């Protein structure tokens, strides 16, 4: 089985804890080298964030658990990169 090198998640989270706490929690997972969290939308009760996680072997289930432990929900998995190298998305005429 090949390792997940990049995982991009669309998350719904409560206002508290903040995005820093979410990033730190996921960054602390074994196999994670870095985390980027971008606030996409704020609503009265929740925030929608995009979380990009990279590492040599991103533990998808552990990341999912870390998000849920903080009260967040994985809305969708928007990108997964596996293999020896990180392959960037190619542009096509439809883009």
Backbone as XML, in Angstrom:
<?xml version="1.0"?>
<chain id="A" units="angstrom">
  <residue number="1" name="UNK">
    <atom name="N" x="0.834" y="-1.184" z="0.000"/>
    <atom name="CA" x="0.000" y="0.000" z="0.000"/>
    <atom name="C" x="0.878" y="1.246" z="0.000"/>
  </residue>
  <residue number="2" name="UNK">
    <atom name="N" x="0.569" y="2.193" z="-0.883"/>
    <atom name="CA" x="1.357" y="3.416" z="-0.983"/>
    <atom name="C" x="0.930" y="4.427" z="0.073"/>
  </residue>
  <residue number="3" name="UNK">
    <atom name="N" x="1.880" y="5.235" z="0.482"/>
    <atom name="CA" x="1.623" y="6.242" z="1.503"/>
    <atom name="C" x="0.918" y="7.459" z="0.926"/>
  </residue>
  <residue number="4" name="UNK">
    <atom name="N" x="0.027" y="8.046" z="1.720"/>
    <atom name="CA" x="-0.596" y="9.319" z="1.363"/>
    <atom name="C" x="0.420" y="10.410" z="1.639"/>
  </residue>
  <residue number="5" name="UNK">
    <atom name="N" x="0.718" y="11.211" z="0.610"/>
    <atom name="CA" x="1.708" y="12.284" z="0.732"/>
    <atom name="C" x="1.051" y="13.645" z="0.940"/>
  </residue>
  <residue number="6" name="UNK">
    <atom name="N" x="-0.148" y="13.825" z="0.344"/>
    <atom name="CA" x="-0.906" y="15.076" z="0.526"/>
    <atom name="C" x="-2.375" y="14.721" z="0.666"/>
  </residue>
  <residue number="7" name="UNK">
    <atom name="N" x="-3.034" y="15.423" z="1.578"/>
    <atom name="CA" x="-4.454" y="15.246" z="1.812"/>
    <atom name="C" x="-5.058" y="16.644" z="1.951"/>
  </residue>
  <residue number="8" name="UNK">
    <atom name="N" x="-6.087" y="16.939" z="1.153"/>
    <atom name="CA" x="-6.763" y="18.231" z="1.235"/>
    <atom name="C" x="-8.201" y="17.976" z="1.666"/>
  </residue>
  <residue number="9" name="UNK">
    <atom name="N" x="-8.572" y="18.587" z="2.796"/>
    <atom name="CA" x="-9.884" y="18.372" z="3.385"/>
    <atom name="C" x="-10.693" y="19.660" z="3.430"/>
  </residue>
  <residue number="10" name="UNK">
    <atom name="N" x="-11.975" y="19.538" z="3.191"/>
    <atom name="CA" x="-12.938" y="20.614" z="3.405"/>
    <atom name="C" x="-13.587" y="20.305" z="4.748"/>
  </residue>
  <residue number="11" name="UNK">
    <atom name="N" x="-13.387" y="21.186" z="5.724"/>
    <atom name="CA" x="-13.869" y="20.936" z="7.085"/>
    <atom name="C" x="-14.905" y="21.963" z="7.521"/>
  </residue>
  <residue number="12" name="UNK">
    <atom name="N" x="-15.842" y="21.497" z="8.323"/>
    <atom name="CA" x="-16.719" y="22.383" z="9.074"/>
    <atom name="C" x="-16.265" y="22.301" z="10.521"/>
  </residue>
  <residue number="13" name="UNK">
    <atom name="N" x="-16.068" y="23.455" z="11.152"/>
    <atom name="CA" x="-15.601" y="23.481" z="12.534"/>
    <atom name="C" x="-16.346" y="24.540" z="13.323"/>
  </residue>
  <residue number="14" name="UNK">
    <atom name="N" x="-16.457" y="24.338" z="14.629"/>
    <atom name="CA" x="-17.028" y="25.400" z="15.462"/>
    <atom name="C" x="-16.054" y="26.580" z="15.522"/>
  </residue>
  <residue number="15" name="UNK">
    <atom name="N" x="-16.531" y="27.738" z="15.918"/>
    <atom name="CA" x="-15.655" y="28.914" z="16.036"/>
    <atom name="C" x="-14.546" y="28.675" z="17.064"/>
  </residue>
  <residue number="16" name="UNK">
    <atom name="N" x="-14.853" y="27.894" z="18.071"/>
    <atom name="CA" x="-13.878" y="27.594" z="19.117"/>
    <atom name="C" x="-13.759" y="26.082" z="19.240"/>
  </residue>
  <residue number="17" name="UNK">
    <atom name="N" x="-12.594" y="25.507" z="19.107"/>
    <atom name="CA" x="-11.270" y="26.107" z="19.054"/>
    <atom name="C" x="-10.962" y="26.743" z="17.695"/>
  </residue>
  <residue number="18" name="UNK">
    <atom name="N" x="-9.963" y="27.621" z="17.717"/>
    <atom name="CA" x="-9.613" y="28.370" z="16.508"/>
    <atom name="C" x="-8.814" y="27.521" z="15.514"/>
  </residue>
  <residue number="19" name="UNK">
    <atom name="N" x="-8.534" y="28.103" z="14.346"/>
    <atom name="CA" x="-7.827" y="27.363" z="13.292"/>
    <atom name="C" x="-6.399" y="27.006" z="13.690"/>
  </residue>
  <residue number="20" name="UNK">
    <atom name="N" x="-5.789" y="27.819" z="14.547"/>
    <atom name="CA" x="-4.433" y="27.514" z="15.016"/>
    <atom name="C" x="-4.431" y="26.190" z="15.780"/>
  </residue>
  <residue number="21" name="UNK">
    <atom name="N" x="-5.401" y="26.008" z="16.647"/>
    <atom name="CA" x="-5.503" y="24.775" z="17.422"/>
    <atom name="C" x="-5.738" y="23.577" z="16.512"/>
  </residue>
  <residue number="22" name="UNK">
    <atom name="N" x="-6.589" y="23.735" z="15.493"/>
    <atom name="CA" x="-6.818" y="22.648" z="14.537"/>
    <atom name="C" x="-5.528" y="22.302" z="13.804"/>
  </residue>
  <residue number="23" name="UNK">
    <atom name="N" x="-4.802" y="23.321" z="13.340"/>
    <atom name="CA" x="-3.547" y="23.086" z="12.618"/>
    <atom name="C" x="-2.516" y="22.401" z="13.507"/>
  </residue>
  <residue number="24" name="UNK">
    <atom name="N" x="-2.372" y="22.875" z="14.736"/>
    <atom name="CA" x="-1.400" y="22.288" z="15.656"/>
    <atom name="C" x="-1.740" y="20.834" z="15.981"/>
  </residue>
  <residue number="25" name="UNK">
    <atom name="N" x="-3.012" y="20.556" z="16.176"/>
    <atom name="CA" x="-3.442" y="19.193" z="16.511"/>
    <atom name="C" x="-3.105" y="18.218" z="15.384"/>
  </residue>
  <residue number="26" name="UNK">
    <atom name="N" x="-3.425" y="18.592" z="14.156"/>
    <atom name="CA" x="-3.142" y="17.709" z="13.017"/>
    <atom name="C" x="-1.643" y="17.649" z="12.741"/>
  </residue>
  <residue number="27" name="UNK">
    <atom name="N" x="-0.939" y="18.765" z="12.888"/>
    <atom name="CA" x="0.514" y="18.778" z="12.664"/>
    <atom name="C" x="1.238" y="17.870" z="13.652"/>
  </residue>
  <residue number="28" name="UNK">
    <atom name="N" x="0.636" y="17.637" z="14.813"/>
    <atom name="CA" x="1.239" y="16.768" z="15.819"/>
    <atom name="C" x="1.081" y="15.286" z="15.535"/>
  </residue>
  <residue number="29" name="UNK">
    <atom name="N" x="0.320" y="14.928" z="14.520"/>
    <atom name="CA" x="0.135" y="13.511" z="14.180"/>
    <atom name="C" x="1.406" y="12.956" z="13.539"/>
  </residue>
  <residue number="30" name="UNK">
    <atom name="N" x="1.789" y="11.767" z="13.941"/>
    <atom name="CA" x="2.967" y="11.113" z="13.371"/>
    <atom name="C" x="2.776" y="10.944" z="11.868"/>
  </residue>
  <residue number="31" name="UNK">
    <atom name="N" x="3.806" y="11.264" z="11.089"/>
    <atom name="CA" x="3.740" y="11.145" z="9.639"/>
    <atom name="C" x="3.366" y="12.432" z="8.936"/>
  </residue>
  <residue number="32" name="UNK">
    <atom name="N" x="2.957" y="13.451" z="9.715"/>
    <atom name="CA" x="2.589" y="14.744" z="9.140"/>
    <atom name="C" x="3.783" y="15.682" z="9.229"/>
  </residue>
  <residue number="33" name="UNK">
    <atom name="N" x="4.191" y="16.239" z="8.074"/>
    <atom name="CA" x="5.323" y="17.166" z="8.045"/>
    <atom name="C" x="4.866" y="18.618" z="8.103"/>
  </residue>
  <residue number="34" name="UNK">
    <atom name="N" x="3.661" y="18.901" z="7.602"/>
    <atom name="CA" x="3.172" y="20.268" z="7.609"/>
    <atom name="C" x="1.682" y="20.345" z="7.354"/>
  </residue>
  <residue number="35" name="UNK">
    <atom name="N" x="1.080" y="21.443" z="7.824"/>
    <atom name="CA" x="-0.363" y="21.664" z="7.696"/>
    <atom name="C" x="-0.590" y="23.121" z="7.319"/>
  </residue>
  <residue number="36" name="UNK">
    <atom name="N" x="-1.519" y="23.334" z="6.387"/>
    <atom name="CA" x="-1.945" y="24.669" z="6.006"/>
    <atom name="C" x="-3.455" y="24.714" z="6.179"/>
  </residue>
  <residue number="37" name="UNK">
    <atom name="N" x="-3.958" y="25.710" z="6.901"/>
    <atom name="CA" x="-5.396" y="25.857" z="7.108"/>
    <atom name="C" x="-5.814" y="27.237" z="6.605"/>
  </residue>
  <residue number="38" name="UNK">
    <atom name="N" x="-6.829" y="27.256" z="5.728"/>
    <atom name="CA" x="-7.336" y="28.502" z="5.172"/>
    <atom name="C" x="-8.813" y="28.619" z="5.520"/>
  </residue>
  <residue number="39" name="UNK">
    <atom name="N" x="-9.185" y="29.735" z="6.127"/>
    <atom name="CA" x="-10.586" y="30.008" z="6.431"/>
    <atom name="C" x="-11.283" y="30.398" z="5.132"/>
  </residue>
  <residue number="40" name="UNK">
    <atom name="N" x="-12.303" y="29.639" z="4.756"/>
    <atom name="CA" x="-13.011" y="29.871" z="3.507"/>
    <atom name="C" x="-14.291" y="30.681" z="3.730"/>
  </residue>
  <residue number="41" name="UNK">
    <atom name="N" x="-14.981" y="30.388" z="4.833"/>
    <atom name="CA" x="-16.260" y="31.057" z="5.086"/>
    <atom name="C" x="-16.589" y="30.973" z="6.575"/>
  </residue>
  <residue number="42" name="UNK">
    <atom name="N" x="-17.149" y="32.037" z="7.087"/>
    <atom name="CA" x="-17.604" y="32.065" z="8.476"/>
    <atom name="C" x="-19.105" y="32.288" z="8.489"/>
  </residue>
  <residue number="43" name="UNK">
    <atom name="N" x="-19.768" y="31.496" z="9.282"/>
    <atom name="CA" x="-21.213" y="31.609" z="9.422"/>
    <atom name="C" x="-21.494" y="31.819" z="10.905"/>
  </residue>
  <residue number="44" name="UNK">
    <atom name="N" x="-22.716" y="31.974" z="11.257"/>
    <atom name="CA" x="-23.082" y="32.289" z="12.642"/>
    <atom name="C" x="-22.609" y="31.226" z="13.630"/>
  </residue>
  <residue number="45" name="UNK">
    <atom name="N" x="-22.687" y="29.955" z="13.237"/>
    <atom name="CA" x="-22.367" y="28.869" z="14.166"/>
    <atom name="C" x="-21.096" y="28.088" z="13.837"/>
  </residue>
  <residue number="46" name="UNK">
    <atom name="N" x="-20.693" y="28.063" z="12.561"/>
    <atom name="CA" x="-19.533" y="27.253" z="12.154"/>
    <atom name="C" x="-18.642" y="28.022" z="11.180"/>
  </residue>
  <residue number="47" name="UNK">
    <atom name="N" x="-17.470" y="27.469" z="10.973"/>
    <atom name="CA" x="-16.546" y="27.983" z="9.969"/>
    <atom name="C" x="-16.244" y="26.863" z="8.995"/>
  </residue>
  <residue number="48" name="UNK">
    <atom name="N" x="-16.055" y="27.226" z="7.732"/>
    <atom name="CA" x="-15.652" y="26.277" z="6.706"/>
    <atom name="C" x="-14.184" y="26.558" z="6.422"/>
  </residue>
  <residue number="49" name="UNK">
    <atom name="N" x="-13.340" y="25.529" z="6.553"/>
    <atom name="CA" x="-11.912" y="25.698" z="6.306"/>
    <atom name="C" x="-11.412" y="24.633" z="5.346"/>
  </residue>
  <residue number="50" name="UNK">
    <atom name="N" x="-10.360" y="25.005" z="4.610"/>
    <atom name="CA" x="-9.651" y="24.048" z="3.759"/>
    <atom name="C" x="-8.341" y="23.725" z="4.464"/>
  </residue>
  <residue number="51" name="UNK">
    <atom name="N" x="-8.104" y="22.442" z="4.703"/>
    <atom name="CA" x="-6.887" y="22.004" z="5.382"/>
    <atom name="C" x="-6.062" y="21.152" z="4.422"/>
  </residue>
  <residue number="52" name="UNK">
    <atom name="N" x="-4.826" y="21.581" z="4.190"/>
    <atom name="CA" x="-3.895" y="20.826" z="3.360"/>
    <atom name="C" x="-2.830" y="20.236" z="4.270"/>
  </residue>
  <residue number="53" name="UNK">
    <atom name="N" x="-2.648" y="18.917" z="4.172"/>
    <atom name="CA" x="-1.723" y="18.194" z="5.036"/>
    <atom name="C" x="-0.724" y="17.476" z="4.139"/>
  </residue>
  <residue number="54" name="UNK">
    <atom name="N" x="0.561" y="17.603" z="4.447"/>
    <atom name="CA" x="1.595" y="16.887" z="3.701"/>
    <atom name="C" x="2.532" y="16.168" z="4.653"/>
  </residue>
  <residue number="55" name="UNK">
    <atom name="N" x="3.103" y="15.080" z="4.154"/>
    <atom name="CA" x="4.067" y="14.305" z="4.911"/>
    <atom name="C" x="4.457" y="13.072" z="4.125"/>
  </residue>
  <residue number="56" name="UNK">
    <atom name="N" x="5.393" y="12.303" z="4.667"/>
    <atom name="CA" x="5.825" y="11.075" z="4.002"/>
    <atom name="C" x="4.779" y="9.982" z="4.096"/>
  </residue>
  <residue number="57" name="UNK">
    <atom name="N" x="3.975" y="10.030" z="5.146"/>
    <atom name="CA" x="2.938" y="9.016" z="5.344"/>
    <atom name="C" x="1.826" y="9.604" z="6.215"/>
  </residue>
  <residue number="58" name="UNK">
    <atom name="N" x="0.940" y="10.378" z="5.589"/>
    <atom name="CA" x="-0.134" y="11.048" z="6.324"/>
    <atom name="C" x="-1.136" y="9.996" z="6.806"/>
  </residue>
  <residue number="59" name="UNK">
    <atom name="N" x="-1.349" y="9.908" z="8.111"/>
    <atom name="CA" x="-2.279" y="8.916" z="8.663"/>
    <atom name="C" x="-3.726" y="9.417" z="8.567"/>
  </residue>
  <residue number="60" name="UNK">
    <atom name="N" x="-4.408" y="9.075" z="7.494"/>
    <atom name="CA" x="-5.734" y="9.618" z="7.206"/>
    <atom name="C" x="-6.704" y="9.407" z="8.361"/>
  </residue>
  <residue number="61" name="UNK">
    <atom name="N" x="-6.764" y="8.210" z="8.904"/>
    <atom name="CA" x="-7.701" y="7.933" z="10.008"/>
    <atom name="C" x="-7.359" y="8.740" z="11.258"/>
  </residue>
  <residue number="62" name="UNK">
    <atom name="N" x="-6.081" y="8.895" z="11.549"/>
    <atom name="CA" x="-5.652" y="9.664" z="12.716"/>
    <atom name="C" x="-5.993" y="11.141" z="12.544"/>
  </residue>
  <residue number="63" name="UNK">
    <atom name="N" x="-5.785" y="11.663" z="11.337"/>
    <atom name="CA" x="-6.139" y="13.056" z="11.041"/>
    <atom name="C" x="-7.645" y="13.251" z="11.216"/>
  </residue>
  <residue number="64" name="UNK">
    <atom name="N" x="-8.417" y="12.328" z="10.680"/>
    <atom name="CA" x="-9.878" y="12.394" z="10.805"/>
    <atom name="C" x="-10.284" y="12.416" z="12.279"/>
  </residue>
  <residue number="65" name="UNK">
    <atom name="N" x="-9.687" y="11.542" z="13.085"/>
    <atom name="CA" x="-9.984" y="11.495" z="14.517"/>
    <atom name="C" x="-9.601" y="12.799" z="15.221"/>
  </residue>
  <residue number="66" name="UNK">
    <atom name="N" x="-8.445" y="13.377" z="14.858"/>
    <atom name="CA" x="-7.991" y="14.624" z="15.477"/>
    <atom name="C" x="-8.978" y="15.755" z="15.192"/>
  </residue>
  <residue number="67" name="UNK">
    <atom name="N" x="-9.483" y="15.809" z="13.962"/>
    <atom name="CA" x="-10.466" y="16.829" z="13.588"/>
    <atom name="C" x="-11.750" y="16.637" z="14.396"/>
  </residue>
  <residue number="68" name="UNK">
    <atom name="N" x="-12.233" y="15.412" z="14.462"/>
    <atom name="CA" x="-13.472" y="15.134" z="15.203"/>
    <atom name="C" x="-13.315" y="15.380" z="16.699"/>
  </residue>
  <residue number="69" name="UNK">
    <atom name="N" x="-12.133" y="15.083" z="17.261"/>
    <atom name="CA" x="-11.892" y="15.316" z="18.689"/>
    <atom name="C" x="-12.022" y="16.802" z="19.053"/>
  </residue>
  <residue number="70" name="UNK">
    <atom name="N" x="-11.783" y="17.681" z="18.066"/>
    <atom name="CA" x="-11.902" y="19.122" z="18.303"/>
    <atom name="C" x="-13.287" y="19.657" z="17.931"/>
  </residue>
  <residue number="71" name="UNK">
    <atom name="N" x="-14.196" y="18.758" z="17.570"/>
    <atom name="CA" x="-15.555" y="19.178" z="17.242"/>
    <atom name="C" x="-15.790" y="19.473" z="15.781"/>
  </residue>
  <residue number="72" name="UNK">
    <atom name="N" x="-14.788" y="19.184" z="14.926"/>
    <atom name="CA" x="-14.926" y="19.431" z="13.501"/>
    <atom name="C" x="-15.498" y="18.228" z="12.769"/>
  </residue>
  <residue number="73" name="UNK">
    <atom name="N" x="-15.876" y="18.460" z="11.521"/>
    <atom name="CA" x="-16.414" y="17.413" z="10.661"/>
    <atom name="C" x="-15.750" y="17.505" z="9.302"/>
  </residue>
  <residue number="74" name="UNK">
    <atom name="N" x="-15.303" y="16.363" z="8.781"/>
    <atom name="CA" x="-14.763" y="16.334" z="7.422"/>
    <atom name="C" x="-15.951" y="16.377" z="6.472"/>
  </residue>
  <residue number="75" name="UNK">
    <atom name="N" x="-16.074" y="17.493" z="5.753"/>
    <atom name="CA" x="-17.168" y="17.681" z="4.803"/>
    <atom name="C" x="-16.866" y="16.922" z="3.519"/>
  </residue>
  <residue number="76" name="UNK">
    <atom name="N" x="-15.607" y="16.987" z="3.057"/>
    <atom name="CA" x="-15.199" y="16.228" z="1.875"/>
    <atom name="C" x="-13.681" y="16.122" z="1.825"/>
  </residue>
  <residue number="77" name="UNK">
    <atom name="N" x="-13.219" y="15.092" z="1.118"/>
    <atom name="CA" x="-11.799" y="14.949" z="0.800"/>
    <atom name="C" x="-11.652" y="15.482" z="-0.616"/>
  </residue>
  <residue number="78" name="UNK">
    <atom name="N" x="-10.939" y="16.600" z="-0.773"/>
    <atom name="CA" x="-10.865" y="17.282" z="-2.050"/>
    <atom name="C" x="-9.636" y="16.917" z="-2.882"/>
  </residue>
  <residue number="79" name="UNK">
    <atom name="N" x="-8.625" y="16.337" z="-2.249"/>
    <atom name="CA" x="-7.437" y="15.912" z="-3.000"/>
    <atom name="C" x="-6.676" y="14.890" z="-2.175"/>
  </residue>
  <residue number="80" name="UNK">
    <atom name="N" x="-6.143" y="13.888" z="-2.874"/>
    <atom name="CA" x="-5.266" y="12.896" z="-2.258"/>
    <atom name="C" x="-4.114" y="12.661" z="-3.230"/>
  </residue>
  <residue number="81" name="UNK">
    <atom name="N" x="-2.897" y="12.695" z="-2.710"/>
    <atom name="CA" x="-1.722" y="12.399" z="-3.520"/>
    <atom name="C" x="-0.976" y="11.252" z="-2.849"/>
  </residue>
  <residue number="82" name="UNK">
    <atom name="N" x="-0.703" y="10.199" z="-3.622"/>
    <atom name="CA" x="0.019" y="9.021" z="-3.121"/>
    <atom name="C" x="1.199" y="8.730" z="-4.028"/>
  </residue>
  <residue number="83" name="UNK">
    <atom name="N" x="2.178" y="8.026" z="-3.501"/>
    <atom name="CA" x="3.300" y="7.565" z="-4.317"/>
    <atom name="C" x="4.628" y="8.105" z="-3.839"/>
  </residue>
  <residue number="84" name="UNK">
    <atom name="N" x="5.642" y="7.901" z="-4.657"/>
    <atom name="CA" x="7.010" y="8.305" z="-4.320"/>
    <atom name="C" x="7.199" y="9.816" z="-4.338"/>
  </residue>
  <residue number="85" name="UNK">
    <atom name="N" x="6.461" y="10.511" z="-5.223"/>
    <atom name="CA" x="6.594" y="11.962" z="-5.344"/>
    <atom name="C" x="5.211" y="12.599" z="-5.291"/>
  </residue>
  <residue number="86" name="UNK">
    <atom name="N" x="5.189" y="13.898" z="-5.016"/>
    <atom name="CA" x="3.936" y="14.634" z="-5.044"/>
    <atom name="C" x="3.728" y="15.137" z="-6.466"/>
  </residue>
  <residue number="87" name="UNK">
    <atom name="N" x="2.664" y="14.695" z="-7.090"/>
    <atom name="CA" x="2.337" y="15.091" z="-8.451"/>
    <atom name="C" x="1.290" y="16.192" z="-8.378"/>
  </residue>
  <residue number="88" name="UNK">
    <atom name="N" x="1.606" y="17.334" z="-9.013"/>
    <atom name="CA" x="0.668" y="18.447" z="-9.024"/>
    <atom name="C" x="-0.421" y="18.211" z="-10.064"/>
  </residue>
  <residue number="89" name="UNK">
    <atom name="N" x="-1.592" y="18.769" z="-9.825"/>
    <atom name="CA" x="-2.716" y="18.657" z="-10.746"/>
    <atom name="C" x="-2.360" y="19.305" z="-12.078"/>
  </residue>
  <residue number="90" name="UNK">
    <atom name="N" x="-2.705" y="18.655" z="-13.171"/>
    <atom name="CA" x="-2.480" y="19.187" z="-14.504"/>
    <atom name="C" x="-3.677" y="20.012" z="-14.955"/>
  </residue>
  <residue number="91" name="UNK">
    <atom name="N" x="-3.405" y="21.110" z="-15.628"/>
    <atom name="CA" x="-4.480" y="21.936" z="-16.205"/>
    <atom name="C" x="-4.960" y="21.266" z="-17.498"/>
  </residue>
  <residue number="92" name="UNK">
    <atom name="N" x="-6.250" y="21.307" z="-17.720"/>
    <atom name="CA" x="-6.852" y="20.768" z="-18.934"/>
    <atom name="C" x="-7.725" y="21.850" z="-19.571"/>
  </residue>
  <residue number="93" name="UNK">
    <atom name="N" x="-8.151" y="21.673" z="-20.816"/>
    <atom name="CA" x="-8.992" y="22.693" z="-21.450"/>
    <atom name="C" x="-10.278" y="23.014" z="-20.674"/>
  </residue>
  <residue number="94" name="UNK">
    <atom name="N" x="-10.758" y="22.076" z="-19.869"/>
    <atom name="CA" x="-11.977" y="22.315" z="-19.090"/>
    <atom name="C" x="-11.751" y="23.303" z="-17.947"/>
  </residue>
  <residue number="95" name="UNK">
    <atom name="N" x="-10.488" y="23.492" z="-17.556"/>
    <atom name="CA" x="-10.183" y="24.373" z="-16.418"/>
    <atom name="C" x="-10.337" y="25.790" z="-16.794"/>
  </residue>
</chain>
